[in-house]
Amino acid sequence: MGCSSGALAREFKKLNLHAHYIGIELDEGYANLAKRYCDKVYQSNIENMDEALWDTLSQADCWIFGNTLEHFQNPWAVLKRYGP
């Protein structure tokens, strides 16, 4: 969440060569930059994503909220979607 320009994806994939890294970024410019390093990038507002996209992403093994939670209107509602 909040993959920005993809710098974290780049570094993560250096250490985990077989990782499938999906980025979600609100800003279109950053989302386009992140496509260089992420396997897939969705340009979307996580708080308003449709259920179909949530379902697609729900199988992820790990979620990284990079400098994002403090910007959400309701971060607890977003985090609740990932809980048991």
N, CA, C and O atoms as a CHARMM CRD file, in Angstrom:
* protein
*
  336
    1    1 MET  N      0.84200  -1.17300   0.00000 PROA 1      0.00000
    2    1 MET  CA     0.00000   0.00000   0.00000 PROA 1      0.00000
    3    1 MET  C      0.88600   1.23500   0.00000 PROA 1      0.00000
    4    1 MET  O      1.75500   1.39200   0.85800 PROA 1      0.00000
    5    2 GLY  N      0.66100   2.08500  -0.94700 PROA 2      0.00000
    6    2 GLY  CA     1.48100   3.28100  -1.04300 PROA 2      0.00000
    7    2 GLY  C      2.87200   2.95100  -1.54200 PROA 2      0.00000
    8    2 GLY  O      3.86200   3.26400  -0.88000 PROA 2      0.00000
    9    3 CYS  N      2.95700   2.31900  -2.70800 PROA 3      0.00000
   10    3 CYS  CA     4.25700   1.85100  -3.20800 PROA 3      0.00000
   11    3 CYS  C      5.13300   2.97800  -3.73300 PROA 3      0.00000
   12    3 CYS  O      6.30000   2.75500  -4.05300 PROA 3      0.00000
   13    4 SER  N      4.58900   4.17600  -3.82500 PROA 4      0.00000
   14    4 SER  CA     5.34800   5.33200  -4.30300 PROA 4      0.00000
   15    4 SER  C      6.02800   5.00200  -5.62900 PROA 4      0.00000
   16    4 SER  O      5.37900   4.48600  -6.53900 PROA 4      0.00000
   17    5 SER  N      7.31100   5.28900  -5.75200 PROA 5      0.00000
   18    5 SER  CA     8.00700   5.07400  -7.02500 PROA 5      0.00000
   19    5 SER  C      8.51200   3.64200  -7.20200 PROA 5      0.00000
   20    5 SER  O      9.11600   3.31300  -8.22300 PROA 5      0.00000
   21    6 GLY  N      8.26200   2.79000  -6.20100 PROA 6      0.00000
   22    6 GLY  CA     8.67600   1.39500  -6.30300 PROA 6      0.00000
   23    6 GLY  C     10.04000   1.09400  -5.71200 PROA 6      0.00000
   24    6 GLY  O     10.55200  -0.01100  -5.89300 PROA 6      0.00000
   25    7 ALA  N     10.64700   2.05100  -5.00400 PROA 7      0.00000
   26    7 ALA  CA    11.99400   1.84800  -4.44900 PROA 7      0.00000
   27    7 ALA  C     12.04100   0.68600  -3.46000 PROA 7      0.00000
   28    7 ALA  O     12.99800  -0.08800  -3.46600 PROA 7      0.00000
   29    8 LEU  N     11.02500   0.55400  -2.61200 PROA 8      0.00000
   30    8 LEU  CA    11.01200  -0.55900  -1.66500 PROA 8      0.00000
   31    8 LEU  C     10.84900  -1.88900  -2.40700 PROA 8      0.00000
   32    8 LEU  O     11.48700  -2.88000  -2.05100 PROA 8      0.00000
   33    9 ALA  N     10.01200  -1.91200  -3.41800 PROA 9      0.00000
   34    9 ALA  CA     9.85400  -3.12200  -4.23400 PROA 9      0.00000
   35    9 ALA  C     11.17900  -3.51900  -4.86200 PROA 9      0.00000
   36    9 ALA  O     11.54100  -4.69600  -4.86000 PROA 9      0.00000
   37   10 ARG  N     11.89500  -2.56100  -5.39200 PROA 10     0.00000
   38   10 ARG  CA    13.20100  -2.82300  -6.01000 PROA 10     0.00000
   39   10 ARG  C     14.14500  -3.49300  -5.02000 PROA 10     0.00000
   40   10 ARG  O     14.76700  -4.50700  -5.33700 PROA 10     0.00000
   41   11 GLU  N     14.25100  -2.93200  -3.83400 PROA 11     0.00000
   42   11 GLU  CA    15.17500  -3.46100  -2.82800 PROA 11     0.00000
   43   11 GLU  C     14.70900  -4.80300  -2.27500 PROA 11     0.00000
   44   11 GLU  O     15.52500  -5.69400  -2.04100 PROA 11     0.00000
   45   12 PHE  N     13.41300  -4.95200  -2.06700 PROA 12     0.00000
   46   12 PHE  CA    12.86400  -6.21300  -1.56800 PROA 12     0.00000
   47   12 PHE  C     13.13500  -7.34900  -2.54400 PROA 12     0.00000
   48   12 PHE  O     13.51200  -8.45200  -2.14800 PROA 12     0.00000
   49   13 LYS  N     12.93700  -7.05800  -3.83000 PROA 13     0.00000
   50   13 LYS  CA    13.11900  -8.10200  -4.84300 PROA 13     0.00000
   51   13 LYS  C     14.59000  -8.45400  -5.06100 PROA 13     0.00000
   52   13 LYS  O     14.89200  -9.52600  -5.58600 PROA 13     0.00000
   53   14 LYS  N     15.49700  -7.58200  -4.67200 PROA 14     0.00000
   54   14 LYS  CA    16.91600  -7.93400  -4.71800 PROA 14     0.00000
   55   14 LYS  C     17.21800  -9.05500  -3.73100 PROA 14     0.00000
   56   14 LYS  O     18.05700  -9.91700  -3.99300 PROA 14     0.00000
   57   15 LEU  N     16.52600  -9.03700  -2.59200 PROA 15     0.00000
   58   15 LEU  CA    16.73600 -10.04000  -1.54800 PROA 15     0.00000
   59   15 LEU  C     15.83500 -11.26200  -1.70200 PROA 15     0.00000
   60   15 LEU  O     16.14000 -12.33200  -1.17500 PROA 15     0.00000
   61   16 ASN  N     14.74100 -11.10400  -2.41500 PROA 16     0.00000
   62   16 ASN  CA    13.74500 -12.16300  -2.60100 PROA 16     0.00000
   63   16 ASN  C     13.43000 -12.27000  -4.08700 PROA 16     0.00000
   64   16 ASN  O     12.40200 -11.78000  -4.55500 PROA 16     0.00000
   65   17 LEU  N     14.31500 -12.90500  -4.80800 PROA 17     0.00000
   66   17 LEU  CA    14.26000 -12.91700  -6.27100 PROA 17     0.00000
   67   17 LEU  C     12.95500 -13.45300  -6.84700 PROA 17     0.00000
   68   17 LEU  O     12.54700 -13.05000  -7.93600 PROA 17     0.00000
   69   18 HSD  N     12.30400 -14.35000  -6.13300 PROA 18     0.00000
   70   18 HSD  CA    11.08900 -14.97300  -6.66300 PROA 18     0.00000
   71   18 HSD  C      9.80600 -14.36000  -6.11700 PROA 18     0.00000
   72   18 HSD  O      8.71500 -14.87300  -6.36600 PROA 18     0.00000
   73   19 ALA  N      9.93100 -13.28100  -5.38700 PROA 19     0.00000
   74   19 ALA  CA     8.75400 -12.62100  -4.81900 PROA 19     0.00000
   75   19 ALA  C      7.90300 -12.00200  -5.92500 PROA 19     0.00000
   76   19 ALA  O      8.42000 -11.49100  -6.91900 PROA 19     0.00000
   77   20 HSD  N      6.60300 -12.06200  -5.72900 PROA 20     0.00000
   78   20 HSD  CA     5.64600 -11.39000  -6.61700 PROA 20     0.00000
   79   20 HSD  C      5.17200 -10.16200  -5.85100 PROA 20     0.00000
   80   20 HSD  O      4.43400 -10.29100  -4.87400 PROA 20     0.00000
   81   21 TYR  N      5.57800  -8.99300  -6.27300 PROA 21     0.00000
   82   21 TYR  CA     5.36000  -7.74800  -5.53800 PROA 21     0.00000
   83   21 TYR  C      4.27700  -6.93600  -6.23700 PROA 21     0.00000
   84   21 TYR  O      4.43500  -6.54000  -7.39100 PROA 21     0.00000
   85   22 ILE  N      3.18800  -6.69600  -5.53600 PROA 22     0.00000
   86   22 ILE  CA     2.06900  -5.92100  -6.07100 PROA 22     0.00000
   87   22 ILE  C      2.03500  -4.57700  -5.35600 PROA 22     0.00000
   88   22 ILE  O      2.05100  -4.52300  -4.12600 PROA 22     0.00000
   89   23 GLY  N      1.99000  -3.50900  -6.11400 PROA 23     0.00000
   90   23 GLY  CA     1.92300  -2.17200  -5.54100 PROA 23     0.00000
   91   23 GLY  C      0.55100  -1.55200  -5.73100 PROA 23     0.00000
   92   23 GLY  O     -0.11100  -1.76700  -6.74700 PROA 23     0.00000
   93   24 ILE  N      0.13900  -0.78700  -4.74700 PROA 24     0.00000
   94   24 ILE  CA    -1.09000   0.00300  -4.83500 PROA 24     0.00000
   95   24 ILE  C     -0.70300   1.43100  -4.50700 PROA 24     0.00000
   96   24 ILE  O     -0.14600   1.70000  -3.44200 PROA 24     0.00000
   97   25 GLU  N     -0.99200   2.33800  -5.40900 PROA 25     0.00000
   98   25 GLU  CA    -0.55800   3.72700  -5.25300 PROA 25     0.00000
   99   25 GLU  C     -1.66300   4.67400  -5.69200 PROA 25     0.00000
  100   25 GLU  O     -2.26000   4.49800  -6.75500 PROA 25     0.00000
  101   26 LEU  N     -1.92800   5.66500  -4.87700 PROA 26     0.00000
  102   26 LEU  CA    -2.95800   6.65600  -5.18300 PROA 26     0.00000
  103   26 LEU  C     -2.52300   7.59300  -6.31200 PROA 26     0.00000
  104   26 LEU  O     -3.31100   7.89500  -7.20800 PROA 26     0.00000
  105   27 ASP  N     -1.28400   8.04700  -6.26900 PROA 27     0.00000
  106   27 ASP  CA    -0.77600   9.02600  -7.22800 PROA 27     0.00000
  107   27 ASP  C     -0.41600   8.35700  -8.56000 PROA 27     0.00000
  108   27 ASP  O      0.39100   7.42700  -8.59500 PROA 27     0.00000
  109   28 GLU  N     -1.00700   8.82500  -9.63100 PROA 28     0.00000
  110   28 GLU  CA    -0.79500   8.21800 -10.94700 PROA 28     0.00000
  111   28 GLU  C      0.66100   8.27400 -11.39900 PROA 28     0.00000
  112   28 GLU  O      1.17300   7.30700 -11.96300 PROA 28     0.00000
  113   29 GLY  N      1.32600   9.39600 -11.15600 PROA 29     0.00000
  114   29 GLY  CA     2.72900   9.53200 -11.55000 PROA 29     0.00000
  115   29 GLY  C      3.61700   8.52200 -10.84800 PROA 29     0.00000
  116   29 GLY  O      4.45400   7.87700 -11.47900 PROA 29     0.00000
  117   30 TYR  N      3.43400   8.38400  -9.52800 PROA 30     0.00000
  118   30 TYR  CA     4.20600   7.39300  -8.78800 PROA 30     0.00000
  119   30 TYR  C      3.84700   5.97400  -9.21600 PROA 30     0.00000
  120   30 TYR  O      4.72200   5.11500  -9.32500 PROA 30     0.00000
  121   31 ALA  N      2.56900   5.73100  -9.45800 PROA 31     0.00000
  122   31 ALA  CA     2.15000   4.39300  -9.89800 PROA 31     0.00000
  123   31 ALA  C      2.85800   4.01500 -11.19800 PROA 31     0.00000
  124   31 ALA  O      3.29100   2.87400 -11.35900 PROA 31     0.00000
  125   32 ASN  N      2.97500   4.95200 -12.11200 PROA 32     0.00000
  126   32 ASN  CA     3.67500   4.67600 -13.36700 PROA 32     0.00000
  127   32 ASN  C      5.15400   4.39000 -13.14200 PROA 32     0.00000
  128   32 ASN  O      5.72100   3.51300 -13.79300 PROA 32     0.00000
  129   33 LEU  N      5.78200   5.12300 -12.22500 PROA 33     0.00000
  130   33 LEU  CA     7.18500   4.87000 -11.90600 PROA 33     0.00000
  131   33 LEU  C      7.36800   3.50100 -11.25100 PROA 33     0.00000
  132   33 LEU  O      8.33800   2.79900 -11.53500 PROA 33     0.00000
  133   34 ALA  N      6.44700   3.12700 -10.38700 PROA 34     0.00000
  134   34 ALA  CA     6.54600   1.85900  -9.66000 PROA 34     0.00000
  135   34 ALA  C      6.45400   0.64600 -10.57800 PROA 34     0.00000
  136   34 ALA  O      6.91800  -0.43600 -10.21800 PROA 34     0.00000
  137   35 LYS  N      5.86800   0.80800 -11.74500 PROA 35     0.00000
  138   35 LYS  CA     5.72800  -0.31600 -12.68200 PROA 35     0.00000
  139   35 LYS  C      7.08400  -0.87700 -13.10600 PROA 35     0.00000
  140   35 LYS  O      7.16100  -2.00700 -13.58800 PROA 35     0.00000
  141   36 ARG  N      8.14800  -0.10300 -12.93100 PROA 36     0.00000
  142   36 ARG  CA     9.49000  -0.59100 -13.26800 PROA 36     0.00000
  143   36 ARG  C      9.92100  -1.70900 -12.33900 PROA 36     0.00000
  144   36 ARG  O     10.70000  -2.57400 -12.73900 PROA 36     0.00000
  145   37 TYR  N      9.42600  -1.71000 -11.09400 PROA 37     0.00000
  146   37 TYR  CA     9.90800  -2.64700 -10.07800 PROA 37     0.00000
  147   37 TYR  C      8.85400  -3.60100  -9.54200 PROA 37     0.00000
  148   37 TYR  O      9.19100  -4.68800  -9.07100 PROA 37     0.00000
  149   38 CYS  N      7.60900  -3.22500  -9.60400 PROA 38     0.00000
  150   38 CYS  CA     6.52800  -4.08300  -9.11700 PROA 38     0.00000
  151   38 CYS  C      6.05700  -5.00100 -10.24200 PROA 38     0.00000
  152   38 CYS  O      6.09700  -4.63100 -11.41500 PROA 38     0.00000
  153   39 ASP  N      5.61500  -6.18900  -9.87500 PROA 39     0.00000
  154   39 ASP  CA     5.07400  -7.10500 -10.88000 PROA 39     0.00000
  155   39 ASP  C      3.72800  -6.62700 -11.39800 PROA 39     0.00000
  156   39 ASP  O      3.36100  -6.88600 -12.54400 PROA 39     0.00000
  157   40 LYS  N      3.00400  -5.93300 -10.54600 PROA 40     0.00000
  158   40 LYS  CA     1.70100  -5.37900 -10.91200 PROA 40     0.00000
  159   40 LYS  C      1.48500  -4.14400 -10.05500 PROA 40     0.00000
  160   40 LYS  O      1.83500  -4.14000  -8.87500 PROA 40     0.00000
  161   41 VAL  N      0.91500  -3.10000 -10.63200 PROA 41     0.00000
  162   41 VAL  CA     0.60700  -1.87300  -9.88300 PROA 41     0.00000
  163   41 VAL  C     -0.83700  -1.49300 -10.15700 PROA 41     0.00000
  164   41 VAL  O     -1.27500  -1.43700 -11.30600 PROA 41     0.00000
  165   42 TYR  N     -1.56200  -1.23600  -9.08900 PROA 42     0.00000
  166   42 TYR  CA    -2.92000  -0.71700  -9.18900 PROA 42     0.00000
  167   42 TYR  C     -2.89500   0.73400  -8.75200 PROA 42     0.00000
  168   42 TYR  O     -2.42700   1.04100  -7.65500 PROA 42     0.00000
  169   43 GLN  N     -3.38600   1.62900  -9.58800 PROA 43     0.00000
  170   43 GLN  CA    -3.50100   3.03600  -9.23600 PROA 43     0.00000
  171   43 GLN  C     -4.89900   3.20000  -8.66300 PROA 43     0.00000
  172   43 GLN  O     -5.88700   3.26600  -9.39300 PROA 43     0.00000
  173   44 SER  N     -4.95900   3.26600  -7.32700 PROA 44     0.00000
  174   44 SER  CA    -6.25800   3.24500  -6.66900 PROA 44     0.00000
  175   44 SER  C     -6.17600   3.86500  -5.28500 PROA 44     0.00000
  176   44 SER  O     -5.10600   3.92800  -4.68000 PROA 44     0.00000
  177   45 ASN  N     -7.30200   4.31600  -4.79900 PROA 45     0.00000
  178   45 ASN  CA    -7.45400   4.76000  -3.41800 PROA 45     0.00000
  179   45 ASN  C     -7.90300   3.55400  -2.61300 PROA 45     0.00000
  180   45 ASN  O     -9.02600   3.08100  -2.78700 PROA 45     0.00000
  181   46 ILE  N     -7.06200   3.05800  -1.75400 PROA 46     0.00000
  182   46 ILE  CA    -7.32700   1.83500  -1.00500 PROA 46     0.00000
  183   46 ILE  C     -8.62000   1.91400  -0.19900 PROA 46     0.00000
  184   46 ILE  O     -9.29600   0.90300  -0.00800 PROA 46     0.00000
  185   47 GLU  N     -8.96300   3.10000   0.26900 PROA 47     0.00000
  186   47 GLU  CA   -10.17300   3.23300   1.07800 PROA 47     0.00000
  187   47 GLU  C    -11.44600   3.13100   0.24000 PROA 47     0.00000
  188   47 GLU  O    -12.53400   2.94900   0.78400 PROA 47     0.00000
  189   48 ASN  N    -11.31400   3.24800  -1.07300 PROA 48     0.00000
  190   48 ASN  CA   -12.49300   3.19200  -1.94100 PROA 48     0.00000
  191   48 ASN  C    -12.42500   2.06700  -2.97000 PROA 48     0.00000
  192   48 ASN  O    -13.18600   2.06200  -3.93700 PROA 48     0.00000
  193   49 MET  N    -11.51400   1.11000  -2.76300 PROA 49     0.00000
  194   49 MET  CA   -11.38300   0.02500  -3.74700 PROA 49     0.00000
  195   49 MET  C    -12.63300  -0.84100  -3.77300 PROA 49     0.00000
  196   49 MET  O    -13.27100  -1.07300  -2.74600 PROA 49     0.00000
  197   50 ASP  N    -12.96900  -1.31200  -4.96200 PROA 50     0.00000
  198   50 ASP  CA   -14.14000  -2.16700  -5.06900 PROA 50     0.00000
  199   50 ASP  C    -13.83200  -3.57900  -4.54600 PROA 50     0.00000
  200   50 ASP  O    -12.67400  -3.97800  -4.43000 PROA 50     0.00000
  201   51 GLU  N    -14.88500  -4.30500  -4.24000 PROA 51     0.00000
  202   51 GLU  CA   -14.74400  -5.64200  -3.65200 PROA 51     0.00000
  203   51 GLU  C    -13.99700  -6.60300  -4.56600 PROA 51     0.00000
  204   51 GLU  O    -13.27000  -7.46900  -4.07900 PROA 51     0.00000
  205   52 ALA  N    -14.15700  -6.47200  -5.86700 PROA 52     0.00000
  206   52 ALA  CA   -13.47300  -7.37700  -6.79900 PROA 52     0.00000
  207   52 ALA  C    -11.95400  -7.25100  -6.66100 PROA 52     0.00000
  208   52 ALA  O    -11.24700  -8.25800  -6.66500 PROA 52     0.00000
  209   53 LEU  N    -11.45300  -6.02800  -6.54100 PROA 53     0.00000
  210   53 LEU  CA   -10.01800  -5.83900  -6.37300 PROA 53     0.00000
  211   53 LEU  C     -9.56300  -6.33900  -5.00600 PROA 53     0.00000
  212   53 LEU  O     -8.50300  -6.95500  -4.89800 PROA 53     0.00000
  213   54 TRP  N    -10.34900  -6.08500  -3.96200 PROA 54     0.00000
  214   54 TRP  CA   -10.02400  -6.61600  -2.63500 PROA 54     0.00000
  215   54 TRP  C     -9.90400  -8.13500  -2.69600 PROA 54     0.00000
  216   54 TRP  O     -8.96900  -8.71300  -2.14100 PROA 54     0.00000
  217   55 ASP  N    -10.84500  -8.77400  -3.36700 PROA 55     0.00000
  218   55 ASP  CA   -10.81700 -10.23400  -3.47900 PROA 55     0.00000
  219   55 ASP  C     -9.57400 -10.71000  -4.21400 PROA 55     0.00000
  220   55 ASP  O     -8.98200 -11.72200  -3.84000 PROA 55     0.00000
  221   56 THR  N     -9.17600  -9.99600  -5.25000 PROA 56     0.00000
  222   56 THR  CA    -7.97800 -10.34300  -6.01400 PROA 56     0.00000
  223   56 THR  C     -6.73300 -10.26900  -5.14300 PROA 56     0.00000
  224   56 THR  O     -5.84000 -11.10800  -5.25800 PROA 56     0.00000
  225   57 LEU  N     -6.67400  -9.27700  -4.28200 PROA 57     0.00000
  226   57 LEU  CA    -5.48100  -9.04200  -3.47200 PROA 57     0.00000
  227   57 LEU  C     -5.48700  -9.77900  -2.13700 PROA 57     0.00000
  228   57 LEU  O     -4.47200  -9.79400  -1.44000 PROA 57     0.00000
  229   58 SER  N     -6.58800 -10.37800  -1.77600 PROA 58     0.00000
  230   58 SER  CA    -6.73000 -10.94900  -0.43800 PROA 58     0.00000
  231   58 SER  C     -5.82400 -12.14300  -0.16600 PROA 58     0.00000
  232   58 SER  O     -5.66000 -12.52600   0.99200 PROA 58     0.00000
  233   59 GLN  N     -5.23800 -12.73600  -1.18200 PROA 59     0.00000
  234   59 GLN  CA    -4.37700 -13.89800  -0.98900 PROA 59     0.00000
  235   59 GLN  C     -2.92100 -13.54100  -0.71900 PROA 59     0.00000
  236   59 GLN  O     -2.07700 -14.43200  -0.62600 PROA 59     0.00000
  237   60 ALA  N     -2.61700 -12.27600  -0.59400 PROA 60     0.00000
  238   60 ALA  CA    -1.23200 -11.84600  -0.36300 PROA 60     0.00000
  239   60 ALA  C     -0.70300 -12.40000   0.95800 PROA 60     0.00000
  240   60 ALA  O     -1.43300 -12.49000   1.94600 PROA 60     0.00000
  241   61 ASP  N      0.56000 -12.76500   0.95900 PROA 61     0.00000
  242   61 ASP  CA     1.19900 -13.29000   2.16700 PROA 61     0.00000
  243   61 ASP  C      1.59400 -12.18200   3.13700 PROA 61     0.00000
  244   61 ASP  O      1.67000 -12.41200   4.34400 PROA 61     0.00000
  245   62 CYS  N      1.84300 -10.99900   2.62300 PROA 62     0.00000
  246   62 CYS  CA     2.34900  -9.91100   3.46000 PROA 62     0.00000
  247   62 CYS  C      1.84700  -8.58300   2.90100 PROA 62     0.00000
  248   62 CYS  O      1.78200  -8.38800   1.68700 PROA 62     0.00000
  249   63 TRP  N      1.49900  -7.68300   3.80100 PROA 63     0.00000
  250   63 TRP  CA     1.06400  -6.34400   3.41600 PROA 63     0.00000
  251   63 TRP  C      2.03200  -5.33600   4.01400 PROA 63     0.00000
  252   63 TRP  O      2.36500  -5.41300   5.19700 PROA 63     0.00000
  253   64 ILE  N      2.47800  -4.40200   3.20800 PROA 64     0.00000
  254   64 ILE  CA     3.35200  -3.33400   3.68100 PROA 64     0.00000
  255   64 ILE  C      2.61000  -2.01400   3.48300 PROA 64     0.00000
  256   64 ILE  O      2.25100  -1.64700   2.36400 PROA 64     0.00000
  257   65 PHE  N      2.39300  -1.31900   4.57600 PROA 65     0.00000
  258   65 PHE  CA     1.76100  -0.00700   4.51800 PROA 65     0.00000
  259   65 PHE  C      2.86500   1.02900   4.65100 PROA 65     0.00000
  260   65 PHE  O      3.19000   1.46200   5.75600 PROA 65     0.00000
  261   66 GLY  N      3.43400   1.42000   3.53600 PROA 66     0.00000
  262   66 GLY  CA     4.56300   2.34300   3.53300 PROA 66     0.00000
  263   66 GLY  C      4.11600   3.79100   3.56000 PROA 66     0.00000
  264   66 GLY  O      3.71800   4.34900   2.53700 PROA 66     0.00000
  265   67 ASN  N      4.18300   4.39700   4.73500 PROA 67     0.00000
  266   67 ASN  CA     3.82700   5.80700   4.88200 PROA 67     0.00000
  267   67 ASN  C      2.41000   6.07900   4.39300 PROA 67     0.00000
  268   67 ASN  O      2.17300   7.05000   3.67400 PROA 67     0.00000
  269   68 THR  N      1.46700   5.22300   4.78200 PROA 68     0.00000
  270   68 THR  CA     0.10000   5.39300   4.30100 PROA 68     0.00000
  271   68 THR  C     -0.93400   5.50900   5.41000 PROA 68     0.00000
  272   68 THR  O     -1.84400   6.33300   5.31400 PROA 68     0.00000
  273   69 LEU  N     -0.81500   4.70200   6.45900 PROA 69     0.00000
  274   69 LEU  CA    -1.88400   4.63900   7.45800 PROA 69     0.00000
  275   69 LEU  C     -2.24600   6.00100   8.03400 PROA 69     0.00000
  276   69 LEU  O     -3.41800   6.28600   8.28100 PROA 69     0.00000
  277   70 GLU  N     -1.25300   6.82900   8.24400 PROA 70     0.00000
  278   70 GLU  CA    -1.53100   8.13000   8.84700 PROA 70     0.00000
  279   70 GLU  C     -2.29100   9.07400   7.90900 PROA 70     0.00000
  280   70 GLU  O     -2.76400  10.12800   8.33500 PROA 70     0.00000
  281   71 HSD  N     -2.40600   8.69700   6.64600 PROA 71     0.00000
  282   71 HSD  CA    -3.11700   9.53100   5.67500 PROA 71     0.00000
  283   71 HSD  C     -4.55500   9.07900   5.43700 PROA 71     0.00000
  284   71 HSD  O     -5.33700   9.80700   4.82600 PROA 71     0.00000
  285   72 PHE  N     -4.91000   7.89600   5.90800 PROA 72     0.00000
  286   72 PHE  CA    -6.26700   7.38400   5.69500 PROA 72     0.00000
  287   72 PHE  C     -7.26600   8.13100   6.56900 PROA 72     0.00000
  288   72 PHE  O     -6.94400   8.58200   7.66900 PROA 72     0.00000
  289   73 GLN  N     -8.47300   8.24900   6.05900 PROA 73     0.00000
  290   73 GLN  CA    -9.53700   8.84100   6.85900 PROA 73     0.00000
  291   73 GLN  C     -9.87800   7.92200   8.03100 PROA 73     0.00000
  292   73 GLN  O    -10.14000   8.38600   9.14100 PROA 73     0.00000
  293   74 ASN  N     -9.87200   6.61200   7.77100 PROA 74     0.00000
  294   74 ASN  CA   -10.18300   5.64100   8.81400 PROA 74     0.00000
  295   74 ASN  C     -9.22200   4.45100   8.68500 PROA 74     0.00000
  296   74 ASN  O     -9.58000   3.42500   8.10700 PROA 74     0.00000
  297   75 PRO  N     -8.00700   4.58700   9.22100 PROA 75     0.00000
  298   75 PRO  CA    -7.02800   3.50900   9.08400 PROA 75     0.00000
  299   75 PRO  C     -7.47600   2.20700   9.73100 PROA 75     0.00000
  300   75 PRO  O     -7.10900   1.12900   9.26400 PROA 75     0.00000
  301   76 TRP  N     -8.27000   2.29100  10.80600 PROA 76     0.00000
  302   76 TRP  CA    -8.72500   1.07300  11.47800 PROA 76     0.00000
  303   76 TRP  C     -9.65100   0.26800  10.58000 PROA 76     0.00000
  304   76 TRP  O     -9.62200  -0.96300  10.61300 PROA 76     0.00000
  305   77 ALA  N    -10.46300   0.92900   9.78700 PROA 77     0.00000
  306   77 ALA  CA   -11.35000   0.20600   8.86400 PROA 77     0.00000
  307   77 ALA  C    -10.53700  -0.51500   7.78800 PROA 77     0.00000
  308   77 ALA  O    -10.87500  -1.62800   7.38700 PROA 77     0.00000
  309   78 VAL  N     -9.46900   0.12500   7.32800 PROA 78     0.00000
  310   78 VAL  CA    -8.60800  -0.50700   6.33000 PROA 78     0.00000
  311   78 VAL  C     -7.92000  -1.72900   6.93400 PROA 78     0.00000
  312   78 VAL  O     -7.90600  -2.79800   6.32200 PROA 78     0.00000
  313   79 LEU  N     -7.35700  -1.58200   8.11200 PROA 79     0.00000
  314   79 LEU  CA    -6.65800  -2.69300   8.76000 PROA 79     0.00000
  315   79 LEU  C     -7.60400  -3.84200   9.10200 PROA 79     0.00000
  316   79 LEU  O     -7.20700  -5.00600   9.06700 PROA 79     0.00000
  317   80 LYS  N     -8.83100  -3.52200   9.42600 PROA 80     0.00000
  318   80 LYS  CA    -9.81200  -4.54900   9.77400 PROA 80     0.00000
  319   80 LYS  C    -10.07600  -5.50800   8.61100 PROA 80     0.00000
  320   80 LYS  O    -10.41000  -6.67300   8.82600 PROA 80     0.00000
  321   81 ARG  N     -9.92800  -5.02300   7.40400 PROA 81     0.00000
  322   81 ARG  CA   -10.14100  -5.86800   6.22900 PROA 81     0.00000
  323   81 ARG  C     -9.10400  -6.97800   6.12800 PROA 81     0.00000
  324   81 ARG  O     -9.33100  -7.98500   5.45800 PROA 81     0.00000
  325   82 TYR  N     -7.96700  -6.79500   6.79100 PROA 82     0.00000
  326   82 TYR  CA    -6.86500  -7.76100   6.70800 PROA 82     0.00000
  327   82 TYR  C     -6.85700  -8.71000   7.88400 PROA 82     0.00000
  328   82 TYR  O     -6.09600  -9.67800   7.88000 PROA 82     0.00000
  329   83 GLY  N     -7.66400  -8.47300   8.87500 PROA 83     0.00000
  330   83 GLY  CA    -7.67800  -9.30700  10.06600 PROA 83     0.00000
  331   83 GLY  C     -8.45300 -10.60300   9.85200 PROA 83     0.00000
  332   83 GLY  O     -9.07100 -10.80500   8.80700 PROA 83     0.00000
  333   84 PRO  N     -8.41000 -11.47500  10.85300 PROA 84     0.00000
  334   84 PRO  CA    -9.13400 -12.75600  10.75300 PROA 84     0.00000
  335   84 PRO  C    -10.62600 -12.57700  10.78600 PROA 84     0.00000
  336   84 PRO  O    -11.36800 -13.55700  10.71200 PROA 84     0.00000
